[in-house]
C-alpha cells in the first residue's frame, strides 16, 4: 500500500516538531522520525489503528503516539495521513472530510 501525506498533516507535523525543538532540538528530531516510522508500519498493518471515535467509520483510523493522534483514512490502494492533533485538541471533523 502507498502512504499519502496530506498538506495539512505535513504542516501539523512540522508545527509540532518546531514547538518541541524550542526546548530540545534532538527530541524534535526523534519525535518526527518516530512519527514517520509508525506511519510506515501501516503499509503492512493498515488496520492497526483504532477507529476515530468522533467519526465511527472503519475507514477513518488513528494511531496514538505520546500525546498525539495520527489520523488516517484507509482507501483501496493507499493510506492517506489526514492530520496530527494533540489529544487534548478538539478534532474538527471538516478537516478530515475535505
C-alpha positions as CSV (number, residue, x, y, z in Angstrom):
1,X,0.0,0.0,0.0
2,X,1.1,3.5,-0.7
3,X,1.2,6.2,2.0
4,X,0.0,9.7,1.0
5,X,0.5,12.6,3.4
6,X,-1.9,15.5,3.1
7,X,-0.5,19.0,3.1
8,X,-2.4,19.5,6.4
9,X,-0.7,16.5,8.0
10,X,2.7,17.7,6.9
11,X,2.0,21.2,8.2
12,X,0.9,19.8,11.6
13,X,3.9,17.5,11.9
14,X,6.2,20.5,11.2
15,X,4.5,22.7,13.6
16,X,4.7,20.1,16.4
17,X,8.4,19.4,15.7
18,X,9.1,23.2,15.7
19,X,7.4,23.5,19.1
20,X,9.3,20.6,20.6
21,X,12.6,21.9,19.2
22,X,12.2,25.2,21.2
23,X,13.1,23.2,24.3
24,X,15.1,20.3,22.8
25,X,16.0,20.0,19.1
26,X,17.2,16.4,19.5
27,X,13.8,15.5,20.9
28,X,12.0,17.1,18.0
29,X,14.1,15.1,15.5
30,X,13.4,11.9,17.4
31,X,9.7,12.7,17.5
32,X,9.4,13.3,13.8
33,X,11.5,10.2,12.9
34,X,9.2,8.1,15.1
35,X,6.1,9.5,13.6
36,X,7.3,8.6,10.1
37,X,8.4,5.2,11.3
38,X,5.0,4.5,12.9
39,X,3.2,5.6,9.7
40,X,5.4,3.2,7.6
41,X,4.1,0.3,9.7
42,X,0.7,1.0,8.2
43,X,1.8,-0.5,4.9
44,X,1.8,-4.0,6.4
45,X,-0.9,-3.5,9.0
46,X,-3.3,-0.7,7.8
47,X,-6.0,-1.5,10.4
48,X,-3.6,-1.4,13.4
49,X,-5.1,2.0,14.4
50,X,-8.4,2.3,16.3
51,X,-11.5,3.8,14.7
52,X,-11.7,7.6,15.2
53,X,-14.3,7.9,18.0
54,X,-15.7,11.2,16.6
55,X,-16.5,9.6,13.2
56,X,-17.1,5.9,14.0
57,X,-16.4,4.8,10.4
58,X,-13.9,2.0,9.9
59,X,-12.1,3.9,7.1
60,X,-11.1,6.6,9.5
61,X,-8.5,5.4,12.0
62,X,-5.9,6.8,14.3
63,X,-2.6,5.8,15.9
64,X,-1.6,7.3,19.2
65,X,1.9,8.4,19.7
66,X,2.6,10.0,23.1
67,X,0.1,12.9,23.4
68,X,-0.7,12.9,19.6
69,X,-3.2,11.3,17.3
70,X,-2.1,10.4,13.8
71,X,-5.3,10.3,11.9
72,X,-5.6,8.5,8.6
73,X,-8.1,7.2,6.1
74,X,-8.0,3.7,4.5
75,X,-8.6,3.7,0.8
76,X,-8.4,0.9,-1.8
77,X,-4.8,1.5,-2.9
78,X,-3.5,3.9,-0.4
79,X,-3.5,5.2,3.1
80,X,-4.0,8.9,3.5
81,X,-2.5,10.6,6.5
82,X,-5.0,13.4,7.2
83,X,-3.7,15.2,10.2
84,X,-1.9,15.0,13.5
85,X,-3.5,16.5,16.6
86,X,-2.7,16.8,20.2
87,X,-5.0,14.5,22.1
88,X,-6.4,17.5,24.1
89,X,-7.4,19.4,21.0
90,X,-10.9,19.3,19.6
91,X,-10.8,17.4,16.3
92,X,-12.6,19.5,13.6
93,X,-14.4,16.8,11.5
94,X,-14.4,19.1,8.5
95,X,-10.6,18.7,8.3
96,X,-11.0,15.0,7.8
97,X,-13.8,15.1,5.3
98,X,-12.4,17.8,3.0
